[in-house]
Amino acid sequence: MSNTQAMATSFKGEILSGIHALGTTVIRAGTGADTLKAALYLASATINAATTAYTVTGEVSGTGYSAGGVTVTNATAPTTSGTTGYWTPSASLTYTTVTLTTAFDCVLIYNSTQSNKAISAHTFGSQTVTAGTFTLTMPTSDATNALIRIA
Amino acid sequence: MITTTKGNMDEALLEKREGQFEDDNESTAWVEYWDGDEMVHRSVHVHLKKPMISTSEIGGFS
């Protein structure tokens, strides 16, 4: 037997579940899973790794779209496989019967329970929608393809 | 019936146009319905393919 320097794989999954608080100012709003939301952003917006929270600046607007976006279905807890922790929304993001005439190319997933703090930004080809439905379907939730992975 | 900018319309009265796009990041398909030279409906379906990944590293004692 020998010892191996490593980050515990379980820790990676537990980070996604908010189990560990390595700082001293963490204030949890509750012990249940947080409510996540997904907002769409114009192609002219600046949403990136420096985005710390949901913002109305650059968010799409139009008939049928509510500021803040839609609620993310989060029925599956983060998990691990191999040495990777990962998580994926458990359903597609659907914006039904909307008209968004200004091109948009980004969705921001954020935590509405925790002061709208940003989680991740995902870009795609620039789109418009007219009296129609915009659907974002998720990749397979596994260690290779999940939407968010800590490897 | 199709939801349009003019209310629900019979699909048979409209021209349907479809398209798709795929790269390493996404697989996208869209459908449009046109009433003459006016687009009255456009829906888009984007499948995200590119995972968001963060690599982890730990420090050792030296």
Backbone of each chain as ProteinMPNN parsed JSONL, in Angstrom:
{"seq_chain_A": "MSNTQAMATSFKGEILSGIHALGTTVIRAGTGADTLKAALYLASATINAATTAYTVTGEVSGTGYSAGGVTVTNATAPTTSGTTGYWTPSASLTYTTVTLTTAFDCVLIYNSTQSNKAISAHTFGSQTVTAGTFTLTMPTSDATNALIRIA", "coords_chain_A": {"N_chain_A": [[0.855, -1.198, 0.0], [0.388, 2.307, -0.502], [0.535, 5.841, -0.024], [-1.32, 8.441, -1.639], [-1.19, 11.631, -2.943], [-3.964, 13.681, -3.224], [-6.994, 15.317, -4.236], [-9.985, 14.761, -2.576], [-12.374, 12.903, -4.244], [-14.989, 12.822, -3.422], [-15.207, 15.271, -2.194], [-15.342, 17.034, -4.321], [-17.872, 16.588, -5.405], [-19.3, 17.295, -3.163], [-18.73, 19.979, -2.904], [-20.318, 21.044, -4.901], [-22.726, 20.563, -3.748], [-22.739, 22.213, -1.603], [-21.717, 21.443, 0.88], [-19.347, 21.903, 2.24], [-17.825, 24.591, 3.999], [-15.394, 26.577, 3.666], [-14.705, 29.133, 4.05], [-15.415, 31.915, 6.277], [-17.719, 33.331, 6.183], [-19.951, 32.251, 5.131], [-23.332, 32.08, 4.539], [-26.081, 30.22, 4.665], [-29.206, 30.06, 3.058], [-31.003, 28.116, 3.537], [-31.576, 24.607, 4.136], [-32.346, 22.971, 2.131], [-32.286, 22.05, -1.399], [-31.14, 24.658, -3.504], [-32.957, 27.196, -5.322], [-32.605, 27.497, -8.692], [-32.09, 29.631, -11.516], [-32.462, 30.594, -14.997], [-31.337, 32.899, -17.186], [-31.592, 34.747, -20.236], [-29.283, 36.326, -22.478], [-28.441, 39.176, -24.462], [-26.627, 39.209, -27.56], [-24.946, 41.302, -27.552], [-24.253, 41.723, -24.952], [-22.203, 41.453, -21.927], [-21.418, 38.872, -20.537], [-19.646, 36.702, -18.563], [-16.836, 34.89, -17.151], [-16.278, 36.636, -15.16], [-18.65, 37.533, -14.247], [-20.607, 37.959, -11.47], [-23.147, 37.763, -10.466], [-26.668, 37.499, -11.263], [-27.848, 39.868, -13.609], [-29.774, 42.606, -14.832], [-28.797, 44.036, -16.857], [-28.215, 43.914, -20.192], [-29.855, 41.736, -20.475], [-32.266, 39.825, -22.288], [-35.349, 41.069, -23.661], [-38.833, 41.006, -24.217], [-41.989, 40.025, -25.699], [-43.681, 37.752, -23.661], [-41.458, 36.951, -22.264], [-40.123, 36.816, -19.065], [-38.383, 38.959, -16.89], [-35.378, 37.814, -15.484], [-35.693, 35.234, -16.23], [-36.241, 31.679, -16.55], [-37.16, 29.058, -14.22], [-34.815, 26.638, -13.227], [-34.961, 23.188, -13.578], [-34.147, 21.149, -11.032], [-33.748, 18.371, -10.15], [-31.991, 16.379, -9.708], [-29.357, 15.503, -7.722], [-25.967, 16.747, -7.383], [-23.223, 14.614, -8.285], [-20.617, 12.087, -8.322], [-18.161, 10.553, -10.45], [-15.622, 8.337, -11.266], [-12.973, 10.453, -10.925], [-14.312, 12.813, -11.002], [-16.519, 15.423, -10.177], [-19.891, 16.284, -10.814], [-22.732, 17.955, -12.367], [-25.948, 18.42, -13.774], [-28.738, 20.2, -15.046], [-31.977, 18.752, -14.623], [-33.873, 18.827, -16.558], [-34.889, 20.222, -19.728], [-34.343, 23.7, -20.566], [-36.916, 25.861, -21.091], [-38.425, 28.372, -22.946], [-41.383, 29.531, -23.431], [-43.56, 30.448, -26.052], [-42.527, 33.086, -26.828], [-41.361, 36.288, -27.946], [-38.484, 37.404, -29.139], [-36.722, 39.646, -30.476], [-34.27, 40.829, -30.745], [-30.991, 39.784, -31.259], [-29.754, 37.063, -29.358], [-27.382, 35.193, -27.384], [-26.589, 33.767, -25.16], [-26.911, 32.032, -22.057], [-27.386, 32.526, -18.645], [-26.874, 30.732, -15.793], [-28.036, 30.891, -12.575], [-28.149, 31.359, -8.966], [-30.98, 31.767, -7.379], [-31.774, 31.566, -4.804], [-29.563, 32.14, -3.301], [-28.954, 35.024, -3.246], [-28.986, 35.548, -5.98], [-26.569, 34.729, -7.073], [-24.07, 34.098, -9.522], [-23.652, 31.109, -11.444], [-22.916, 29.734, -13.869], [-22.103, 30.536, -17.28], [-23.319, 30.022, -20.504], [-22.748, 29.796, -23.898], [-24.087, 30.088, -27.25], [-24.924, 29.768, -30.739], [-25.962, 32.848, -32.198], [-29.359, 33.87, -31.844], [-32.83, 34.51, -32.723], [-36.267, 34.706, -31.71], [-39.594, 34.29, -32.738], [-42.803, 34.656, -31.788], [-42.652, 32.097, -30.788], [-41.033, 29.126, -29.445], [-38.217, 28.834, -27.389], [-35.822, 26.494, -26.788], [-33.527, 24.952, -24.67], [-31.673, 22.168, -24.558], [-30.143, 19.74, -22.437], [-26.797, 18.412, -22.021], [-25.768, 14.945, -21.71], [-25.838, 13.789, -18.406], [-23.087, 13.029, -17.133], [-19.729, 12.068, -16.198], [-18.224, 12.876, -18.309], [-19.72, 14.515, -19.979], [-21.435, 16.226, -18.583], [-23.124, 19.286, -17.683], [-21.88, 20.978, -15.831], [-18.75, 20.41, -14.532], [-16.348, 19.28, -12.2], [-13.221, 18.442, -12.4]], "CA_chain_A": [[0.0, 0.0, 0.0], [1.093, 3.583, -0.459], [-0.342, 7.011, 0.042], [-1.344, 9.229, -2.861], [-1.687, 13.001, -2.773], [-5.136, 13.855, -4.087], [-8.21, 15.945, -3.722], [-11.008, 13.719, -2.458], [-13.44, 13.006, -5.245], [-16.236, 13.139, -2.718], [-15.191, 16.711, -1.931], [-15.762, 17.722, -5.544], [-19.328, 16.523, -5.451], [-19.843, 18.0, -2.001], [-18.65, 21.417, -3.193], [-21.51, 21.374, -5.67], [-23.88, 20.457, -2.857], [-22.62, 23.195, -0.527], [-21.481, 20.773, 2.157], [-18.172, 22.461, 2.906], [-17.714, 26.042, 4.107], [-14.0, 26.829, 4.022], [-14.641, 30.524, 4.482], [-16.09, 32.16, 7.557], [-18.868, 34.217, 6.002], [-20.992, 31.566, 4.378], [-24.654, 32.085, 5.169], [-27.001, 29.464, 3.85], [-30.589, 30.478, 3.224], [-31.805, 26.967, 3.915], [-30.863, 23.339, 4.032], [-32.802, 22.267, 0.938], [-31.637, 22.454, -2.651], [-31.436, 26.031, -3.878], [-33.69, 27.438, -6.564], [-31.741, 28.046, -9.738], [-32.812, 30.205, -12.646], [-31.687, 30.715, -16.227], [-31.693, 34.122, -17.906], [-30.993, 34.875, -21.565], [-28.591, 37.604, -22.67], [-28.221, 39.645, -25.828], [-25.292, 38.968, -28.101], [-24.149, 42.497, -27.265], [-23.988, 41.803, -23.508], [-20.88, 40.992, -21.488], [-21.562, 37.865, -19.484], [-18.462, 35.853, -18.663], [-16.364, 34.344, -15.878], [-16.234, 37.712, -14.164], [-20.021, 37.827, -13.814], [-20.768, 37.405, -10.123], [-24.568, 37.591, -10.126], [-27.645, 37.859, -12.289], [-28.012, 41.3, -13.84], [-30.727, 42.926, -15.894], [-28.036, 44.669, -17.941], [-27.968, 43.025, -21.32], [-30.809, 40.63, -20.546], [-33.246, 39.956, -23.362], [-36.701, 41.484, -23.277], [-39.762, 40.809, -25.306], [-43.277, 39.442, -25.35], [-43.668, 36.406, -23.107], [-40.241, 36.692, -21.474], [-40.108, 37.481, -17.764], [-37.031, 39.278, -16.429], [-34.885, 36.786, -14.561], [-35.697, 33.96, -16.952], [-37.073, 30.55, -16.099], [-36.61, 28.237, -13.148], [-34.101, 25.448, -13.677], [-35.386, 21.969, -12.89], [-32.965, 20.637, -10.344], [-34.247, 17.212, -9.419], [-30.926, 15.394, -9.546], [-28.265, 16.069, -6.94], [-24.616, 16.526, -7.92], [-22.664, 13.314, -7.937], [-19.261, 11.892, -8.808], [-17.827, 9.326, -11.169], [-14.179, 8.413, -11.428], [-12.482, 11.517, -10.044], [-14.996, 14.032, -11.43], [-17.816, 15.802, -9.637], [-20.633, 16.915, -11.904], [-24.158, 18.25, -12.19], [-26.656, 18.898, -14.962], [-30.179, 20.343, -14.827], [-32.66, 17.498, -14.931], [-34.825, 19.018, -17.659], [-34.538, 21.299, -20.656], [-34.788, 25.06, -20.255], [-37.874, 26.176, -22.15], [-39.042, 29.699, -22.93], [-42.528, 29.208, -24.277], [-44.314, 31.525, -26.709], [-41.849, 34.363, -26.623], [-40.84, 37.0, -29.103], [-37.205, 38.024, -28.776], [-36.309, 40.053, -31.816], [-32.86, 41.218, -30.746], [-30.215, 38.55, -31.2], [-29.206, 36.655, -28.061], [-26.482, 34.051, -27.573], [-26.013, 33.331, -23.883], [-27.788, 31.792, -20.908], [-26.702, 32.558, -17.354], [-27.515, 29.968, -14.727], [-27.7, 31.554, -11.312], [-28.785, 30.825, -7.765], [-31.89, 32.81, -6.89], [-31.865, 31.43, -3.347], [-28.365, 32.744, -2.716], [-28.736, 36.398, -3.717], [-28.802, 35.557, -7.442], [-25.157, 34.559, -7.416], [-23.865, 33.416, -10.801], [-23.064, 29.766, -11.456], [-22.209, 29.476, -15.129], [-22.613, 31.144, -18.508], [-23.183, 29.103, -21.644], [-23.033, 30.51, -25.139], [-24.524, 29.303, -28.419], [-25.059, 30.63, -31.904], [-26.919, 33.935, -32.016], [-30.705, 33.478, -32.249], [-34.028, 35.282, -32.404], [-37.468, 33.873, -31.662], [-40.795, 35.065, -33.064], [-44.039, 33.955, -31.402], [-42.281, 30.682, -30.757], [-40.456, 28.569, -28.235], [-36.778, 28.624, -27.37], [-35.537, 25.356, -25.911], [-32.131, 24.543, -24.472], [-31.607, 20.829, -23.974], [-28.908, 19.546, -21.691], [-25.977, 17.247, -22.359], [-25.889, 13.806, -20.813], [-25.235, 14.083, -17.104], [-22.078, 12.059, -16.702], [-18.435, 12.695, -15.91], [-17.633, 13.367, -19.559], [-20.559, 15.455, -20.718], [-22.325, 17.021, -17.746], [-23.044, 20.724, -17.936], [-20.851, 21.521, -14.939], [-17.893, 19.336, -14.036], [-15.102, 19.6, -11.497], [-12.407, 17.262, -12.681]], "C_chain_A": [[0.888, 1.245, 0.0], [0.072, 4.709, -0.413], [-0.237, 7.816, -1.247], [-1.942, 10.602, -2.586], [-2.849, 13.223, -3.734], [-6.182, 14.721, -3.41], [-9.286, 14.876, -3.685], [-12.092, 13.936, -3.507], [-14.759, 13.37, -4.593], [-16.349, 14.631, -2.443], [-15.701, 17.491, -3.141], [-17.286, 17.725, -5.671], [-19.95, 17.323, -4.321], [-19.721, 19.515, -2.139], [-19.913, 21.858, -3.918], [-22.765, 21.328, -4.816], [-23.794, 21.42, -1.674], [-22.373, 22.585, 0.832], [-20.357, 21.451, 2.935], [-18.202, 23.995, 2.905], [-16.302, 26.358, 4.577], [-13.772, 28.288, 4.4], [-15.414, 30.704, 5.774], [-17.358, 32.971, 7.397], [-20.0, 33.553, 5.234], [-22.296, 31.58, 5.166], [-25.609, 31.364, 4.238], [-28.427, 29.928, 4.123], [-31.475, 29.318, 3.668], [-31.008, 25.697, 3.739], [-31.312, 22.525, 2.822], [-32.013, 22.696, -0.278], [-32.065, 23.873, -3.004], [-32.283, 26.078, -5.151], [-32.756, 28.113, -7.558], [-32.605, 28.606, -10.862], [-31.878, 30.377, -13.836], [-32.197, 31.911, -17.015], [-30.938, 34.184, -19.227], [-30.392, 36.271, -21.746], [-28.34, 37.894, -24.144], [-26.797, 39.349, -26.269], [-24.366, 40.147, -27.818], [-23.776, 42.626, -25.789], [-22.584, 41.291, -23.188], [-21.059, 40.084, -20.273], [-20.39, 36.894, -19.635], [-18.047, 35.369, -17.27], [-16.32, 35.394, -14.774], [-17.627, 38.093, -13.664], [-20.268, 37.162, -12.462], [-22.219, 37.139, -9.752], [-25.432, 37.946, -11.327], [-27.748, 39.379, -12.398], [-29.041, 41.514, -14.939], [-30.006, 43.558, -17.081], [-27.723, 43.66, -19.032], [-28.918, 41.859, -21.42], [-31.797, 40.867, -21.687], [-34.546, 40.518, -22.792], [-37.595, 41.298, -24.481], [-41.03, 40.146, -24.808], [-43.098, 38.023, -24.813], [-42.458, 36.074, -22.264], [-40.295, 37.5, -20.186], [-38.67, 37.733, -17.343], [-36.6, 38.275, -15.365], [-34.901, 35.405, -15.183], [-36.588, 32.916, -16.321], [-36.365, 29.794, -14.973], [-35.976, 26.968, -13.735], [-34.598, 24.245, -12.878], [-34.159, 21.274, -12.328], [-33.358, 19.446, -9.48], [-33.164, 16.18, -9.132], [-29.736, 16.037, -8.847], [-26.932, 15.866, -7.646], [-24.085, 15.172, -7.478], [-21.238, 13.227, -8.472], [-19.16, 10.582, -9.582], [-16.347, 9.402, -11.5], [-13.653, 9.433, -10.429], [-13.151, 12.852, -10.366], [-16.317, 14.215, -10.689], [-18.587, 16.521, -10.717], [-22.105, 17.095, -11.563], [-24.713, 18.766, -13.514], [-28.114, 19.123, -14.583], [-30.909, 19.088, -15.293], [-33.739, 17.651, -15.993], [-34.327, 20.146, -18.55], [-34.989, 22.648, -20.088], [-35.688, 25.488, -21.405], [-38.506, 27.546, -21.923], [-40.183, 29.625, -23.946], [-43.249, 30.459, -24.768], [-43.736, 32.894, -26.371], [-41.523, 34.992, -27.975], [-39.629, 37.801, -28.646], [-36.537, 38.41, -30.085], [-34.867, 40.528, -31.896], [-32.013, 39.982, -30.466], [-29.636, 38.293, -29.801], [-28.363, 35.399, -28.262], [-25.918, 33.487, -26.272], [-27.115, 33.062, -22.866], [-26.926, 31.791, -19.651], [-27.516, 31.738, -16.366], [-27.069, 30.573, -13.402], [-28.573, 31.046, -10.18], [-29.687, 31.894, -7.163], [-32.075, 32.714, -5.384], [-30.718, 32.166, -2.666], [-28.05, 34.072, -3.404], [-28.427, 36.477, -5.205], [-27.349, 35.412, -7.878], [-25.014, 33.707, -8.679], [-23.243, 32.029, -10.604], [-22.274, 29.55, -12.736], [-22.897, 30.199, -16.28], [-22.332, 30.195, -19.663], [-23.594, 29.847, -22.909], [-23.428, 29.534, -26.244], [-24.633, 30.276, -29.581], [-26.175, 31.65, -31.704], [-28.285, 33.572, -32.605], [-31.714, 34.592, -32.022], [-35.198, 34.307, -32.376], [-38.668, 34.773, -31.93], [-42.034, 34.234, -32.766], [-43.791, 32.454, -31.318], [-41.655, 30.282, -29.436], [-38.946, 28.415, -28.402], [-36.477, 27.549, -26.336], [-34.043, 25.09, -25.869], [-32.16, 23.162, -23.836], [-30.199, 20.573, -23.45], [-28.099, 18.359, -22.21], [-26.238, 16.118, -21.367], [-25.173, 14.108, -19.498], [-24.326, 12.939, -16.684], [-20.732, 12.785, -16.593], [-17.777, 13.294, -17.146], [-18.41, 14.523, -20.169], [-21.382, 16.414, -19.868], [-22.111, 18.516, -17.95], [-21.974, 21.383, -17.073], [-20.062, 20.374, -14.348], [-16.706, 19.93, -13.281], [-14.237, 18.357, -11.588], [-11.153, 17.26, -11.811]], "O_chain_A": [[2.026, 1.2, 0.467], [-1.103, 4.523, -0.73], [0.822, 7.86, -1.871], [-3.051, 10.721, -2.065], [-2.719, 12.976, -4.933], [-6.239, 14.834, -2.185], [-9.478, 14.157, -4.666], [-12.649, 15.027, -3.629], [-15.549, 14.134, -5.147], [-17.445, 15.192, -2.456], [-16.407, 18.488, -2.994], [-17.896, 18.741, -6.004], [-20.995, 17.95, -4.493], [-20.516, 20.257, -1.56], [-20.502, 22.892, -3.605], [-23.758, 21.985, -5.13], [-24.689, 21.438, -0.83], [-22.779, 23.155, 1.845], [-20.421, 21.554, 4.16], [-18.57, 24.609, 1.904], [-16.05, 26.399, 5.782], [-12.754, 28.627, 5.003], [-15.996, 29.755, 6.3], [-18.017, 33.273, 8.392], [-20.904, 34.229, 4.744], [-22.347, 31.145, 6.316], [-25.909, 31.849, 3.147], [-28.808, 30.16, 5.27], [-32.594, 29.54, 4.13], [-29.881, 25.725, 3.243], [-30.716, 21.492, 2.521], [-31.174, 23.594, -0.204], [-33.225, 24.24, -2.821], [-32.316, 25.132, -5.939], [-32.193, 29.172, -7.283], [-33.704, 28.119, -11.123], [-30.657, 30.313, -13.696], [-33.346, 31.933, -17.457], [-29.796, 33.734, -19.327], [-30.918, 37.261, -21.238], [-28.071, 37.001, -24.948], [-25.883, 39.251, -25.45], [-23.144, 40.002, -27.843], [-23.052, 43.549, -25.417], [-21.879, 40.771, -24.053], [-20.868, 40.502, -19.132], [-20.174, 36.333, -20.71], [-18.834, 35.437, -16.326], [-16.325, 35.059, -13.59], [-17.752, 38.9, -12.743], [-20.15, 35.943, -12.332], [-22.495, 36.375, -8.826], [-24.987, 38.599, -12.271], [-27.736, 40.084, -11.389], [-29.163, 40.705, -15.859], [-30.549, 43.608, -18.185], [-27.038, 42.665, -18.795], [-28.814, 41.06, -22.351], [-32.117, 42.014, -22.001], [-34.797, 40.443, -21.589], [-37.156, 41.419, -25.625], [-41.13, 39.757, -23.645], [-42.44, 37.193, -25.441], [-42.423, 35.03, -21.614], [-40.487, 38.716, -20.211], [-37.83, 36.838, -17.425], [-37.367, 37.937, -14.463], [-34.203, 34.503, -14.72], [-37.566, 33.234, -15.644], [-35.149, 29.882, -14.804], [-36.539, 26.324, -14.62], [-34.649, 24.286, -11.649], [-33.258, 20.868, -13.062], [-33.308, 19.502, -8.251], [-33.394, 15.219, -8.397], [-29.176, 17.014, -9.343], [-26.777, 14.922, -8.421], [-24.458, 14.656, -6.425], [-20.717, 14.2, -9.017], [-19.947, 9.653, -9.399], [-15.872, 10.436, -11.968], [-13.863, 9.293, -9.224], [-12.612, 13.909, -10.038], [-17.123, 13.29, -10.588], [-18.003, 17.299, -11.472], [-22.641, 16.494, -10.631], [-24.028, 19.458, -14.268], [-28.682, 18.306, -13.859], [-30.491, 18.442, -16.254], [-34.447, 16.69, -16.295], [-33.452, 20.922, -18.165], [-35.887, 22.723, -19.249], [-35.269, 25.479, -22.563], [-39.046, 27.833, -20.854], [-39.963, 29.654, -25.156], [-43.51, 31.392, -24.008], [-44.37, 33.726, -25.723], [-41.426, 34.311, -28.997], [-39.745, 38.748, -27.869], [-35.869, 37.593, -30.719], [-34.301, 40.621, -32.986], [-32.295, 39.226, -29.537], [-29.101, 39.197, -29.159], [-28.597, 34.631, -29.195], [-24.891, 32.809, -26.279], [-28.121, 33.77, -22.819], [-25.879, 31.146, -19.596], [-28.693, 32.011, -16.131], [-25.876, 30.741, -13.148], [-29.593, 30.393, -10.4], [-29.207, 32.822, -6.512], [-32.491, 33.685, -4.751], [-30.884, 32.741, -1.591], [-27.016, 34.222, -4.056], [-27.695, 37.364, -5.646], [-26.954, 35.917, -8.929], [-25.739, 32.731, -8.875], [-22.42, 31.819, -9.713], [-21.089, 29.219, -12.688], [-24.104, 30.44, -16.256], [-21.24, 29.638, -19.778], [-24.664, 30.452, -22.967], [-23.147, 28.338, -26.182], [-24.451, 31.481, -29.407], [-27.208, 31.342, -31.11], [-28.372, 33.039, -33.712], [-31.481, 35.503, -31.227], [-35.127, 33.219, -32.948], [-38.747, 35.885, -31.409], [-42.281, 33.222, -33.422], [-44.627, 31.649, -31.73], [-41.738, 31.004, -28.442], [-38.466, 27.928, -29.426], [-36.83, 27.677, -25.164], [-33.382, 25.014, -26.904], [-32.619, 23.004, -22.705], [-29.213, 21.114, -23.95], [-28.657, 17.416, -22.771], [-26.854, 16.321, -20.321], [-24.052, 14.616, -19.485], [-24.735, 12.015, -15.981], [-20.636, 13.98, -16.871], [-16.875, 14.125, -17.035], [-17.829, 15.406, -20.801], [-21.977, 17.344, -20.413], [-21.028, 18.947, -18.347], [-21.244, 22.254, -17.546], [-20.629, 19.471, -13.734], [-16.142, 20.949, -13.679], [-14.498, 17.35, -10.929], [-10.338, 16.342, -11.904]]}, "seq_chain_B": "MITTTKGNMDEALLEKREGQFEDDNESTAWVEYWDGDEMVHRSVHVHLKKPMISTSEIGGFS", "coords_chain_B": {"N_chain_B": [[-52.57, 23.899, -35.855], [-50.679, 26.882, -35.695], [-48.857, 28.934, -33.52], [-48.651, 32.333, -34.027], [-47.487, 35.644, -34.941], [-49.796, 36.759, -35.638], [-51.756, 35.583, -34.245], [-53.245, 32.3, -33.702], [-52.697, 30.231, -36.476], [-53.662, 28.33, -39.346], [-51.569, 25.725, -40.205], [-51.376, 24.856, -42.813], [-51.727, 27.065, -44.345], [-49.431, 28.428, -44.336], [-45.961, 28.981, -45.174], [-43.426, 26.705, -44.523], [-40.208, 26.807, -43.2], [-37.092, 25.33, -42.538], [-34.079, 24.797, -40.619], [-30.712, 23.889, -39.694], [-27.86, 23.609, -37.502], [-24.598, 22.662, -36.548], [-21.902, 22.287, -34.339], [-18.895, 21.875, -32.357], [-19.808, 22.84, -29.978], [-22.598, 23.006, -29.896], [-25.809, 21.745, -31.004], [-28.117, 22.752, -33.177], [-31.447, 23.516, -34.135], [-33.954, 25.038, -36.15], [-37.22, 26.319, -36.82], [-39.265, 27.996, -39.08], [-42.189, 29.879, -39.888], [-43.795, 31.307, -42.597], [-45.86, 33.911, -43.735], [-46.641, 34.754, -46.663], [-44.406, 37.247, -47.47], [-43.711, 37.673, -44.893], [-42.319, 36.777, -41.837], [-43.855, 34.883, -39.422], [-43.582, 33.207, -37.332], [-41.048, 31.785, -35.346], [-39.208, 29.273, -34.01], [-36.693, 27.891, -31.871], [-34.35, 25.336, -31.181], [-31.852, 24.467, -29.109], [-29.25, 22.294, -28.459], [-27.053, 21.825, -25.944], [-23.667, 21.012, -26.073], [-21.075, 21.289, -25.229], [-19.274, 20.792, -22.385], [-19.082, 22.453, -19.204], [-16.18, 22.886, -17.491], [-14.074, 22.597, -14.681], [-10.889, 22.367, -13.567], [-9.159, 20.737, -10.902], [-6.663, 21.166, -8.397], [-4.161, 20.36, -6.048], [-2.002, 21.577, -3.476], [1.348, 20.706, -2.478], [3.613, 19.866, 0.236], [6.628, 21.57, 0.676]], "CA_chain_B": [[-52.513, 25.342, -35.692], [-49.378, 27.411, -35.325], [-48.865, 30.226, -32.846], [-47.939, 33.304, -34.861], [-47.653, 37.044, -34.55], [-51.168, 37.135, -36.006], [-52.633, 34.63, -33.57], [-53.112, 30.933, -34.197], [-53.012, 30.127, -37.9], [-53.624, 26.992, -39.924], [-50.239, 25.457, -40.751], [-51.472, 24.658, -44.256], [-51.755, 28.367, -45.005], [-48.126, 29.056, -44.139], [-44.777, 28.319, -45.737], [-42.536, 26.251, -43.451], [-38.778, 26.763, -43.52], [-36.349, 24.731, -41.429], [-32.631, 24.818, -40.754], [-29.976, 23.328, -38.564], [-26.454, 23.969, -37.397], [-23.937, 21.845, -35.531], [-20.453, 22.366, -34.169], [-18.479, 21.182, -31.134], [-20.465, 23.449, -28.823], [-24.054, 22.914, -29.894], [-26.558, 21.232, -32.147], [-29.248, 23.678, -33.179], [-32.421, 23.411, -35.225], [-34.994, 26.053, -36.055], [-38.324, 26.23, -37.771], [-39.924, 29.279, -39.313], [-43.39, 29.882, -40.708], [-43.921, 32.575, -43.305], [-47.134, 34.274, -44.359], [-46.148, 35.592, -47.752], [-43.023, 37.669, -47.222], [-43.601, 38.028, -43.473], [-42.113, 35.663, -40.914], [-44.828, 35.045, -38.339], [-43.237, 32.289, -36.236], [-39.711, 31.189, -35.383], [-38.819, 28.56, -32.798], [-35.31, 27.412, -31.924], [-33.994, 24.292, -30.221], [-30.396, 24.359, -28.98], [-28.745, 21.241, -27.566], [-25.705, 22.178, -25.508], [-22.786, 19.839, -26.122], [-19.767, 21.556, -24.639], [-19.412, 20.846, -20.935], [-18.354, 23.434, -18.414], [-15.284, 22.086, -16.67], [-13.083, 23.274, -13.868], [-9.941, 21.366, -13.084], [-8.739, 20.963, -9.519], [-5.252, 20.869, -8.135], [-3.84, 20.62, -4.646], [-0.597, 21.858, -3.25], [2.11, 19.781, -1.626], [4.539, 20.5, 1.175], [7.976, 21.586, 0.126]], "C_chain_B": [[-51.122, 25.76, -35.203], [-49.553, 28.764, -34.632], [-48.042, 31.206, -33.677], [-48.135, 34.718, -34.303], [-49.049, 37.551, -34.869], [-52.192, 36.25, -35.318], [-52.433, 33.239, -34.128], [-53.554, 30.861, -35.657], [-52.896, 28.669, -38.341], [-52.268, 26.785, -40.596], [-50.266, 25.354, -42.274], [-51.439, 25.972, -45.032], [-50.399, 29.058, -44.993], [-47.029, 28.268, -44.847], [-43.833, 27.969, -44.592], [-41.095, 26.208, -43.955], [-38.036, 26.227, -42.302], [-34.852, 24.827, -41.687], [-31.969, 24.187, -39.55], [-28.51, 23.702, -38.655], [-25.834, 23.086, -36.326], [-22.445, 22.134, -35.528], [-20.109, 21.66, -32.852], [-19.242, 21.653, -29.906], [-21.954, 23.152, -28.742], [-24.573, 22.194, -31.129], [-27.88, 21.988, -32.139], [-30.145, 23.437, -34.38], [-33.465, 24.504, -35.054], [-36.049, 25.818, -37.119], [-38.982, 27.603, -37.858], [-41.192, 29.045, -40.128], [-43.561, 31.275, -41.291], [-45.319, 32.717, -43.884], [-46.795, 35.259, -45.47], [-44.7, 35.958, -47.495], [-42.795, 38.068, -45.762], [-43.399, 36.775, -42.615], [-43.014, 35.864, -39.699], [-44.546, 34.107, -37.165], [-41.805, 31.814, -36.432], [-39.435, 30.564, -34.026], [-37.427, 27.976, -32.987], [-35.088, 26.381, -30.822], [-32.472, 24.136, -30.236], [-30.071, 23.229, -28.003], [-27.303, 21.584, -27.219], [-24.841, 20.923, -25.454], [-21.503, 20.037, -25.328], [-19.875, 21.675, -23.121], [-18.595, 21.965, -20.323], [-17.468, 22.661, -17.453], [-14.327, 22.976, -15.892], [-12.152, 22.206, -13.331], [-9.477, 21.713, -11.673], [-7.295, 20.537, -9.331], [-4.999, 21.133, -6.651], [-2.363, 20.868, -4.508], [0.056, 20.809, -2.368], [2.977, 20.557, -0.655], [5.937, 20.469, 0.579], [8.982, 21.994, 1.189]], "O_chain_B": [[-50.49, 25.07, -34.404], [-50.3, 29.624, -35.099], [-46.881, 30.944, -33.992], [-48.854, 34.933, -33.328], [-49.445, 38.631, -34.43], [-53.344, 36.168, -35.742], [-51.54, 33.023, -34.947], [-54.62, 31.35, -36.03], [-52.13, 27.889, -37.776], [-51.866, 27.573, -41.452], [-49.3, 25.72, -42.944], [-51.159, 25.987, -46.231], [-50.234, 30.136, -45.564], [-47.15, 27.067, -45.085], [-43.48, 28.83, -43.787], [-40.811, 25.639, -45.009], [-38.317, 26.623, -41.17], [-34.414, 24.927, -42.834], [-32.599, 23.981, -38.513], [-27.992, 24.055, -39.715], [-26.469, 22.793, -35.312], [-21.81, 22.214, -36.58], [-20.935, 20.934, -32.299], [-19.314, 20.941, -28.905], [-22.512, 23.056, -27.649], [-23.886, 22.056, -32.141], [-28.665, 21.871, -31.199], [-29.675, 23.188, -35.49], [-33.818, 24.855, -33.928], [-35.801, 25.209, -38.16], [-39.218, 28.27, -36.851], [-41.258, 28.131, -40.95], [-43.483, 32.281, -40.586], [-45.882, 31.776, -44.443], [-46.678, 36.461, -45.23], [-43.856, 35.079, -47.32], [-41.803, 38.722, -45.439], [-44.198, 35.84, -42.66], [-42.943, 36.895, -39.029], [-45.195, 34.201, -36.123], [-41.397, 31.482, -37.545], [-39.43, 31.256, -33.007], [-37.029, 27.615, -34.094], [-35.565, 26.529, -29.697], [-31.885, 23.729, -31.239], [-30.553, 23.212, -26.871], [-26.438, 21.629, -28.094], [-25.225, 19.909, -24.871], [-20.918, 19.08, -24.82], [-20.525, 22.598, -22.63], [-17.559, 22.369, -20.851], [-17.97, 21.853, -16.672], [-13.838, 23.984, -16.403], [-12.599, 21.244, -12.705], [-9.418, 22.889, -11.312], [-6.787, 19.659, -10.028], [-5.584, 22.052, -6.078], [-1.565, 20.42, -5.332], [-0.616, 20.112, -1.607], [3.056, 21.783, -0.731], [6.368, 19.45, 0.04], [10.179, 22.065, 0.912]]}, "name": "protein", "num_of_chains": 2, "seq": "MSNTQAMATSFKGEILSGIHALGTTVIRAGTGADTLKAALYLASATINAATTAYTVTGEVSGTGYSAGGVTVTNATAPTTSGTTGYWTPSASLTYTTVTLTTAFDCVLIYNSTQSNKAISAHTFGSQTVTAGTFTLTMPTSDATNALIRIAMITTTKGNMDEALLEKREGQFEDDNESTAWVEYWDGDEMVHRSVHVHLKKPMISTSEIGGFS"}
